[in-house]
Amino acid sequence: MLKRFYRYLAQRFFYLWLLWFSFLTVVTSPEKSIYYAVLSTYILYYLLYVANKRFFFIAVMIITLSLCLYYPVYLRYSSLNSGIVAAFFETNPEESFAFIKELDLSHFVIPLLFLLSAVLLFRLEKYNKPAQDNKKILHGVLFVVLIFSIVWIPIKSYFNQQKGLEQARWSLTDSPVNLVSFYANIYASISGYYQEKQELENVTHITPPWKISAVNPQYRNYVLVIGESARKDWISSYGFNLPTTPFLDGSKGYINSGYIAAAPGTYHSLLYSLYFTDPKVKKVNYAYNIITLAKAAGIHTVWLSNQGRMGKYDTVASRIGASAHRHQFTKVGAFNMGGVDDDKLVEMLEQELAYQTPEANRLFVLHLMGSHANFCDRVNNKISIEFINKSLSCYASSILKTDKLIEKVIGLLRQKDESYSLLYFSDHGLSYVDKESKEKLSLDHGCEFKQNYEVPFFKLSSDDTRRREVNVRRSGMKFIYGFAQWLGIQTQELADYDFFSDQNDTEIKVFNFEKEISFDQLKEDILPDYR
């Protein structure tokens, strides 16, 4: 009995090893997967094998080599997107060498194991004796199961997208079978790179469609600072018990503690905030944005960004930035390609302030990395504020770094001896993770809590004579109304709304990555007490 069992295993060992190889495929592939991904991958390999052995071998070789090559890149920059493709095509040799130096031997453990597993799979196949009986019905059922497992989430995602501002798109990049989504993402990333590159080149030729009624700017220089991932309750101006914002704490100006970001992530938050959405159609028109609005009013525009120029989450902002009269991006590709310090934007601003423009008024937009994860990277591992553990100490220090950056910007504006106004807000907040452990406690993206949306909002102007602190509930979805009001622009599209009034917005909605929901239904995210 035992011998028969061993004989059966020996005859079927190729298929058992194919199951192990399927598991390693899922582990090595960079895309997100689901619990049944190993089984679906196994079915895919099995059907390829029974259909055509030669094609099976070619497919396995291509999959093995491509996943082994990309895995170290994934560990550093996450899943493939058009920003990484841009960096690949446009990076110089010096930057390529810098990337290679960042690689560690540990990055190659999984690829090496995967490669050895593929070699052994080929060896075992030589001893495999496929059954001769007809299994067309079984193969047909497996094929239907495979197709369903690949496409059902992309179909679900397509219908969910129809609830948002943008045009819904069906794509296999959403497939839960990560081997499929990886190759779909390669195609989407390369085609997306060329499409985004063309859009960024064409965007400067867009004629601003705004219907301007009046223009009455109050200041010579306007500076919009777009922060990143800063929770309002970590700002000492709003009551945090450590001095994370000493400059803002002592500044005169308008401080609102009731500003609610439109969404819990950069992409959707800025999509709702920096673009105008016609309430009649509830779809975004990319021609209506803060830069085209300023240009339509005859204001000189400058966009300085330390975020990405291309990438899955970057073009919603970079598309606007590229339409400015002058623009500079510190990164060729995505936001996480390269560790440029936010202070680089201060140097750029100093140069742009010295640039002579024919326009009487100027708008400078600074898009920061701010407090984006990884927090210690934001401060170059130099902790200025100690709090609970290293991760949270770096987060607090990153907020202090943004405060110092704003102080430097105000200093440059004062040196010009010209009237100015600076507006600062963060795109979204974060929520606590790993609360059960004091050592592991950190912050990450989320959508379930009010603190994912509660962010700082400051307006500091050269003619401020007092500090005005208010708690007026204001939706980030109405930001472009406040932006126009700040610049002294009146338009037919943005009429009948006073962003800086003392009247609360009612029924504030936020976009939680799937749909618009009431902000008031969200839970509170409280800092754990480990005493």
C-alpha positions as CSV (number, residue, x, y, z in Angstrom):
1,M,0.0,0.0,0.0
2,L,2.8,2.4,1.0
3,K,4.8,1.5,-2.1
4,R,1.8,2.2,-4.3
5,F,1.4,5.6,-2.6
6,Y,5.1,6.4,-3.2
7,R,4.9,5.3,-6.8
8,Y,1.8,7.5,-7.2
9,L,3.7,10.5,-5.7
10,A,6.7,9.8,-8.0
11,Q,4.4,9.8,-11.0
12,R,2.7,13.0,-9.9
13,F,5.7,14.8,-8.4
14,F,5.9,17.2,-11.4
15,Y,2.4,18.4,-10.6
16,L,3.1,18.8,-6.9
17,W,6.2,20.8,-7.8
18,L,4.2,22.9,-10.2
19,L,1.9,23.8,-7.3
20,W,5.0,24.9,-5.3
21,F,6.2,26.9,-8.3
22,S,2.7,28.5,-8.5
23,F,3.0,29.5,-4.9
24,L,6.5,31.1,-5.5
25,T,5.0,32.9,-8.6
26,V,2.4,34.6,-6.4
27,V,5.1,35.5,-3.8
28,T,7.5,36.9,-6.4
29,S,4.9,38.8,-8.4
30,P,4.7,42.5,-7.1
31,E,0.9,43.0,-7.6
32,K,-1.7,42.5,-4.9
33,S,-3.3,39.1,-4.8
34,I,-6.1,37.2,-3.1
35,Y,-6.3,34.0,-1.2
36,Y,-7.1,31.8,-4.2
37,A,-4.4,33.3,-6.4
38,V,-2.1,30.3,-6.0
39,L,-4.9,27.9,-7.2
40,S,-5.7,30.2,-10.1
41,T,-2.0,30.4,-11.1
42,Y,-1.7,26.6,-10.8
43,I,-4.7,26.2,-13.1
44,L,-3.2,28.6,-15.6
45,Y,0.1,26.7,-15.7
46,Y,-1.6,23.4,-15.9
47,L,-3.8,24.4,-18.8
48,L,-0.8,25.8,-20.6
49,Y,1.0,22.5,-20.1
50,V,-1.7,20.2,-21.3
51,A,-2.4,22.6,-24.3
52,N,1.1,22.9,-25.6
53,K,4.3,21.8,-23.8
54,R,6.6,24.0,-25.8
55,F,4.5,27.1,-25.2
56,F,4.4,26.2,-21.5
57,F,8.2,26.1,-21.3
58,I,8.5,29.4,-23.1
59,A,5.9,31.0,-20.8
60,V,7.6,29.7,-17.7
61,M,11.0,31.1,-18.8
62,I,9.6,34.5,-19.6
63,I,7.7,34.7,-16.3
64,T,10.7,33.5,-14.3
65,L,13.1,36.0,-15.8
66,S,10.8,39.0,-15.7
67,L,9.7,38.4,-12.1
68,C,13.2,37.8,-11.0
69,L,14.4,41.0,-12.6
70,Y,11.6,43.2,-11.3
71,Y,11.4,41.8,-7.7
72,P,14.3,43.9,-6.4
73,V,12.8,47.0,-8.0
74,Y,9.4,46.2,-6.4
75,L,11.0,46.0,-2.9
76,R,12.3,49.6,-3.4
77,Y,9.5,51.2,-5.4
78,S,6.5,49.0,-5.1
79,S,4.3,47.9,-8.1
80,L,5.1,49.0,-11.6
81,N,3.5,52.2,-12.9
82,S,4.2,54.8,-15.6
83,G,6.4,56.7,-13.2
84,I,8.8,53.8,-12.9
85,V,8.7,53.4,-16.6
86,A,9.5,57.1,-17.0
87,A,12.5,56.7,-14.7
88,F,13.7,53.7,-16.7
89,F,13.5,55.6,-20.0
90,E,14.7,59.0,-18.8
91,T,17.2,58.3,-15.9
92,N,20.8,59.1,-16.5
93,P,23.7,56.7,-15.8
94,E,24.5,58.4,-12.5
95,E,21.0,57.9,-11.2
96,S,21.0,54.2,-12.4
97,F,24.2,53.6,-10.5
98,A,22.7,55.2,-7.4
99,F,19.8,52.7,-7.6
100,I,22.1,49.7,-8.0
101,K,24.0,50.8,-4.9
102,E,20.7,50.8,-2.9
103,L,20.2,47.1,-3.7
104,D,20.9,44.5,-0.9
105,L,21.8,40.9,-1.3
106,S,18.7,40.0,0.6
107,H,16.7,41.4,-2.3
108,F,17.8,38.5,-4.4
109,V,16.9,35.6,-2.1
110,I,13.3,35.1,-3.4
111,P,14.3,35.6,-7.1
112,L,17.1,33.0,-6.7
113,L,14.8,30.5,-5.0
114,F,12.2,31.1,-7.8
115,L,14.8,30.6,-10.5
116,L,16.1,27.3,-9.0
117,S,12.5,26.2,-8.6
118,A,12.0,26.8,-12.4
119,V,15.1,24.8,-13.3
120,L,14.0,21.9,-11.1
121,L,10.5,22.1,-12.7
122,F,12.0,21.6,-16.2
123,R,14.1,18.7,-14.9
124,L,11.1,17.0,-13.3
125,E,9.0,17.3,-16.5
126,K,11.3,14.9,-18.3
127,Y,10.1,12.1,-16.0
128,N,6.5,13.1,-16.1
129,K,4.1,10.7,-17.9
130,P,0.8,12.6,-18.6
131,A,-2.4,10.5,-18.3
132,Q,-3.7,9.4,-21.7
133,D,-7.4,9.6,-20.8
134,N,-9.5,12.4,-22.3
135,K,-10.2,15.2,-19.8
136,K,-11.8,17.8,-22.1
137,I,-14.7,18.4,-19.7
138,L,-12.4,18.9,-16.7
139,H,-10.2,21.3,-18.8
140,G,-13.2,23.2,-19.9
141,V,-14.5,23.6,-16.3
142,L,-11.0,24.7,-15.2
143,F,-10.8,27.3,-18.0
144,V,-14.2,28.8,-17.0
145,V,-13.1,28.9,-13.3
146,L,-9.8,30.6,-14.3
147,I,-11.4,33.3,-16.5
148,F,-14.0,34.1,-13.7
149,S,-11.2,34.3,-11.1
150,I,-9.3,36.7,-13.3
151,V,-12.0,39.1,-14.4
152,W,-14.6,39.3,-11.6
153,I,-12.8,42.0,-9.6
154,P,-12.0,44.2,-12.6
155,I,-15.7,44.1,-13.5
156,K,-16.7,45.0,-9.9
157,S,-14.0,47.8,-9.9
158,Y,-15.4,49.2,-13.2
159,F,-18.9,49.6,-11.8
160,N,-17.4,51.2,-8.6
161,Q,-15.5,53.7,-10.7
162,Q,-18.7,54.9,-12.2
163,K,-19.6,56.5,-8.8
164,G,-16.5,58.7,-8.9
165,L,-15.4,61.8,-10.8
166,E,-13.4,60.2,-13.6
167,Q,-14.3,58.1,-16.6
168,A,-14.7,54.5,-15.6
169,R,-12.1,52.1,-17.2
170,W,-12.1,48.3,-17.3
171,S,-8.6,46.9,-16.8
172,L,-6.9,43.6,-16.0
173,T,-4.5,45.5,-13.8
174,D,-7.2,45.1,-11.1
175,S,-7.2,41.3,-11.4
176,P,-6.7,39.5,-8.1
177,V,-4.5,36.9,-9.8
178,N,-1.3,38.9,-9.6
179,L,0.5,37.0,-12.3
180,V,-2.1,38.3,-14.8
181,S,-2.2,41.8,-13.3
182,F,1.6,42.1,-13.4
183,Y,1.8,41.7,-17.2
184,A,-1.4,43.8,-17.7
185,N,0.4,46.4,-15.6
186,I,3.5,46.3,-17.8
187,Y,1.4,47.1,-20.8
188,A,-0.7,49.7,-19.0
189,S,2.5,51.3,-17.5
190,I,4.3,51.6,-20.8
191,S,1.3,52.8,-22.7
192,G,0.4,55.1,-19.8
193,Y,3.9,56.6,-19.9
194,Y,3.6,57.6,-23.5
195,Q,0.1,58.9,-23.1
196,E,0.9,60.9,-20.0
197,K,4.1,62.3,-21.6
198,Q,1.9,63.4,-24.6
199,E,-0.7,64.9,-22.2
200,L,1.9,66.8,-20.3
201,E,3.3,68.2,-23.5
202,N,-0.2,69.2,-24.8
203,V,-1.5,70.7,-21.6
204,T,0.4,74.0,-22.0
205,H,-1.7,74.6,-25.1
206,I,-5.1,74.4,-23.4
207,T,-7.1,77.6,-23.6
208,P,-8.5,78.4,-20.1
209,P,-12.2,77.9,-20.4
210,W,-13.2,79.9,-17.4
211,K,-15.7,82.7,-17.7
212,I,-14.0,85.5,-15.7
213,S,-16.3,88.2,-14.3
214,A,-13.8,90.3,-12.3
215,V,-10.1,90.2,-11.2
216,N,-8.9,92.1,-8.2
217,P,-5.8,90.5,-6.6
218,Q,-4.8,92.0,-3.3
219,Y,-1.2,90.8,-3.2
220,R,1.8,90.8,-5.5
221,N,3.0,87.3,-4.6
222,Y,0.7,84.3,-3.8
223,V,2.2,81.0,-2.5
224,L,0.2,77.8,-2.2
225,V,1.9,75.2,-0.2
226,I,0.4,71.7,-0.6
227,G,1.4,69.5,2.3
228,E,1.3,65.8,2.5
229,S,-0.1,63.3,5.1
230,A,-0.3,65.8,8.0
231,R,-2.9,65.0,10.6
232,K,-4.5,68.1,12.1
233,D,-4.2,66.7,15.7
234,W,-0.4,66.4,15.3
235,I,-0.1,70.2,14.7
236,S,0.8,72.1,17.9
237,S,-1.3,75.0,16.7
238,Y,-4.3,72.7,17.0
239,G,-3.3,71.4,20.5
240,F,-0.7,68.7,20.0
241,N,1.4,68.6,23.2
242,L,4.8,68.8,21.5
243,P,6.1,71.9,19.5
244,T,5.7,70.5,15.9
245,T,4.8,73.9,14.4
246,P,6.5,76.6,16.4
247,F,6.5,79.1,13.5
248,L,2.9,78.6,12.7
249,D,2.0,78.7,16.4
250,G,3.3,82.3,16.6
251,S,2.1,83.6,13.2
252,K,-0.6,86.1,12.6
253,G,-3.2,85.0,10.0
254,Y,-6.2,82.9,9.4
255,I,-6.2,79.4,11.0
256,N,-9.2,77.1,10.4
257,S,-9.4,73.9,12.5
258,G,-12.5,72.7,10.6
259,Y,-11.1,72.0,7.1
260,I,-11.9,68.5,5.9
261,A,-9.9,67.0,3.0
262,A,-11.9,65.7,0.2
263,A,-10.4,62.2,0.3
264,P,-7.9,60.1,2.3
265,G,-5.3,59.8,-0.4
266,T,-3.3,62.3,-2.5
267,Y,-4.8,61.4,-5.9
268,H,-8.5,61.7,-5.1
269,S,-8.0,64.5,-2.6
270,L,-6.3,66.8,-5.2
271,L,-8.7,65.6,-7.9
272,Y,-11.6,66.9,-5.9
273,S,-9.8,70.0,-4.6
274,L,-7.7,71.4,-7.4
275,Y,-10.2,70.8,-10.2
276,F,-13.7,72.2,-10.7
277,T,-16.4,69.6,-11.0
278,D,-19.7,70.8,-12.5
279,P,-22.3,69.7,-10.0
280,K,-24.7,69.0,-12.8
281,V,-22.7,66.3,-14.4
282,K,-20.4,65.2,-11.4
283,K,-17.5,64.5,-13.7
284,V,-14.1,66.3,-13.8
285,N,-13.1,68.4,-16.7
286,Y,-9.3,68.7,-16.6
287,A,-9.3,72.1,-18.3
288,Y,-11.0,73.6,-15.2
289,N,-8.2,73.7,-12.5
290,I,-6.4,76.2,-10.3
291,I,-3.6,77.0,-12.8
292,T,-5.9,77.6,-15.8
293,L,-8.0,79.7,-13.5
294,A,-5.0,81.9,-12.4
295,K,-3.8,82.1,-16.0
296,A,-7.3,83.2,-17.2
297,A,-7.1,86.0,-14.7
298,G,-3.7,87.2,-16.0
299,I,-1.7,85.9,-13.1
300,H,1.8,84.5,-13.8
301,T,1.9,80.9,-12.6
302,V,4.8,78.8,-11.3
303,W,4.6,75.1,-10.2
304,L,7.4,73.6,-8.1
305,S,7.0,70.0,-7.1
306,N,8.9,67.5,-5.0
307,Q,6.3,64.8,-5.9
308,G,6.3,62.8,-9.0
309,R,5.9,64.0,-12.6
310,M,4.5,60.7,-13.9
311,G,2.9,57.8,-12.2
312,K,-0.3,56.2,-11.1
313,Y,-0.9,58.7,-8.3
314,D,1.1,61.7,-9.7
315,T,-0.5,63.0,-12.9
316,V,-3.6,64.4,-11.2
317,A,-1.3,67.1,-9.8
318,S,1.5,67.2,-12.4
319,R,-1.0,67.6,-15.2
320,I,-1.9,70.9,-13.6
321,G,1.7,71.8,-12.9
322,A,2.8,71.3,-16.4
323,S,0.2,73.8,-17.6
324,A,1.8,76.6,-15.5
325,H,3.9,79.3,-17.2
326,R,7.0,77.9,-15.5
327,H,7.3,74.5,-13.8
328,Q,10.0,72.4,-12.2
329,F,9.8,68.8,-11.0
330,T,12.5,67.3,-8.8
331,K,11.7,63.8,-10.1
332,V,11.4,62.4,-13.6
333,G,9.1,59.6,-12.6
334,A,6.9,58.7,-9.7
335,F,6.9,60.4,-6.2
336,N,9.0,57.6,-4.7
337,M,11.7,57.7,-7.3
338,G,14.6,59.4,-5.5
339,G,14.9,61.0,-2.1
340,V,15.0,64.8,-2.8
341,D,14.6,67.0,0.2
342,D,11.6,69.4,0.3
343,D,14.1,72.2,1.0
344,K,15.1,72.0,-2.7
345,L,11.8,73.7,-3.4
346,V,12.8,76.7,-1.3
347,E,15.9,77.1,-3.5
348,M,13.8,76.9,-6.6
349,L,11.4,79.4,-5.2
350,E,14.2,81.8,-4.5
351,Q,15.2,81.6,-8.1
352,E,11.7,82.1,-9.4
353,L,11.1,85.1,-7.1
354,A,14.1,86.7,-8.8
355,Y,12.6,86.0,-12.3
356,Q,11.1,89.1,-13.8
357,T,7.6,88.7,-15.2
358,P,5.4,91.0,-17.2
359,E,2.4,90.1,-15.1
360,A,1.7,92.2,-12.0
361,N,0.7,89.3,-9.9
362,R,2.4,85.9,-9.4
363,L,1.2,82.5,-8.1
364,F,3.8,80.0,-6.8
365,V,2.6,76.4,-6.0
366,L,4.9,74.3,-3.9
367,H,3.9,70.6,-3.8
368,L,5.8,68.9,-0.9
369,M,6.6,65.4,0.1
370,G,5.9,66.6,3.6
371,S,5.1,63.7,6.0
372,H,4.7,61.0,3.3
373,A,5.8,57.5,4.4
374,N,8.5,56.5,5.0
375,F,8.6,59.2,7.7
376,C,12.3,58.9,8.5
377,D,13.2,59.4,4.9
378,R,11.5,62.7,5.0
379,V,13.9,64.0,7.7
380,N,17.0,62.0,6.5
381,N,16.8,60.0,9.7
382,K,17.5,63.2,11.8
383,I,14.9,63.1,14.6
384,S,14.1,66.5,16.1
385,I,11.2,65.5,18.3
386,E,11.1,62.3,20.4
387,F,7.7,60.7,20.7
388,I,6.7,57.1,21.6
389,N,8.9,55.3,19.0
390,K,11.2,55.9,16.1
391,S,8.4,55.9,13.4
392,L,6.3,58.5,15.3
393,S,9.3,60.5,16.2
394,C,10.1,60.8,12.5
395,Y,6.5,61.7,11.7
396,A,6.5,64.5,14.3
397,S,9.9,65.7,13.0
398,S,8.6,65.7,9.5
399,I,5.8,68.1,10.5
400,L,8.3,70.3,12.2
401,K,10.4,70.3,9.0
402,T,7.3,71.5,7.0
403,D,6.8,74.2,9.6
404,K,10.5,75.3,9.1
405,L,10.0,75.2,5.3
406,I,7.0,77.6,5.6
407,E,9.1,79.9,7.8
408,K,11.9,79.9,5.1
409,V,9.3,80.7,2.4
410,I,7.9,83.6,4.4
411,G,11.4,84.8,4.9
412,L,12.0,84.9,1.2
413,L,8.8,86.7,0.6
414,R,9.6,89.4,3.2
415,Q,13.0,89.9,1.6
416,K,11.3,90.9,-1.7
417,D,9.6,93.7,0.2
418,E,6.4,93.0,-1.8
419,S,2.9,92.2,-0.6
420,Y,2.3,88.4,-0.2
421,S,-0.1,85.8,0.9
422,L,0.6,82.2,1.7
423,L,-1.9,79.4,1.9
424,Y,-1.0,76.0,3.4
425,F,-3.1,72.8,3.7
426,S,-2.4,69.1,3.7
427,D,-3.9,66.8,1.1
428,H,-5.1,64.2,3.7
429,G,-4.4,62.8,7.1
430,L,-3.4,59.3,8.3
431,S,-4.7,56.7,10.8
432,Y,-2.9,54.6,13.5
433,V,-1.8,51.1,12.7
434,D,-0.4,48.3,15.0
435,K,-2.0,49.9,18.0
436,E,-1.4,46.9,20.2
437,S,2.3,47.5,20.2
438,K,4.0,50.6,21.5
439,E,7.2,49.7,19.5
440,K,5.3,49.1,16.3
441,L,2.7,51.8,16.5
442,S,2.7,53.9,13.3
443,L,0.5,55.8,10.9
444,D,-0.7,54.8,7.4
445,H,-3.3,55.6,4.8
446,G,-6.9,54.7,5.7
447,C,-10.4,55.8,5.1
448,E,-12.5,54.8,8.2
449,F,-11.6,57.6,10.5
450,K,-12.2,61.3,10.7
451,Q,-8.5,61.9,11.2
452,N,-7.9,60.5,7.7
453,Y,-9.5,63.7,6.5
454,E,-8.9,66.3,9.2
455,V,-5.9,68.4,8.1
456,P,-4.3,71.8,8.8
457,F,-5.4,75.0,6.9
458,F,-3.5,78.3,7.3
459,K,-3.5,81.6,5.4
460,L,-0.7,84.0,6.3
461,S,-0.5,87.4,4.6
462,S,1.8,90.4,4.7
463,D,-1.0,92.7,6.0
464,D,-2.2,90.4,8.8
465,T,-2.4,92.3,12.1
466,R,-3.8,89.6,14.3
467,R,-4.2,85.8,14.6
468,R,-7.7,84.7,13.8
469,E,-8.4,81.1,14.8
470,V,-11.7,79.7,13.7
471,N,-13.4,76.3,13.7
472,V,-15.6,76.6,10.6
473,R,-16.5,73.3,8.9
474,R,-15.2,73.6,5.4
475,S,-15.1,70.9,2.7
476,G,-12.0,70.3,0.6
477,M,-14.4,69.7,-2.3
478,K,-15.0,73.5,-2.2
479,F,-11.3,74.4,-2.1
480,I,-11.2,75.8,-5.6
481,Y,-13.9,78.3,-4.6
482,G,-11.7,79.5,-1.8
483,F,-8.7,79.5,-4.1
484,A,-10.5,81.9,-6.5
485,Q,-11.6,84.1,-3.6
486,W,-8.0,84.2,-2.2
487,L,-6.7,85.4,-5.6
488,G,-9.5,87.9,-6.0
489,I,-11.0,86.2,-9.0
490,Q,-14.8,86.1,-9.7
491,T,-16.1,83.6,-12.3
492,Q,-19.5,82.5,-13.5
493,E,-18.7,78.9,-12.5
494,L,-17.6,79.7,-8.9
495,A,-20.3,82.2,-7.9
496,D,-22.5,82.4,-4.8
497,Y,-20.1,80.8,-2.2
498,D,-18.0,82.4,0.5
499,F,-15.2,80.1,1.4
500,F,-13.8,82.3,4.2
501,S,-17.2,83.1,5.8
502,D,-18.0,81.9,9.4
503,Q,-20.9,79.8,8.1
504,N,-20.3,76.0,8.3
505,D,-20.7,73.7,5.3
506,T,-23.6,71.4,5.9
507,E,-23.6,67.7,5.0
508,I,-19.9,67.4,4.3
509,K,-19.1,64.5,2.0
510,V,-15.7,62.7,1.6
511,F,-14.6,60.2,-1.0
512,N,-13.5,57.0,0.7
513,F,-11.8,55.4,-2.4
514,E,-15.1,53.9,-3.4
515,K,-17.9,56.4,-3.1
516,E,-18.9,59.7,-1.4
517,I,-20.0,59.3,2.2
518,S,-21.0,61.5,5.0
519,F,-18.0,62.7,7.1
520,D,-20.1,62.6,10.3
521,Q,-20.6,58.9,10.1
522,L,-16.8,58.2,10.4
523,K,-15.2,57.0,13.7
524,E,-12.6,58.7,15.8
525,D,-9.0,57.5,15.7
526,I,-7.5,58.1,19.2
527,L,-3.8,57.8,20.1
528,P,-3.4,54.8,22.3
529,D,-2.4,55.4,26.0
530,Y,0.4,53.0,26.9
531,R,0.8,54.1,30.5
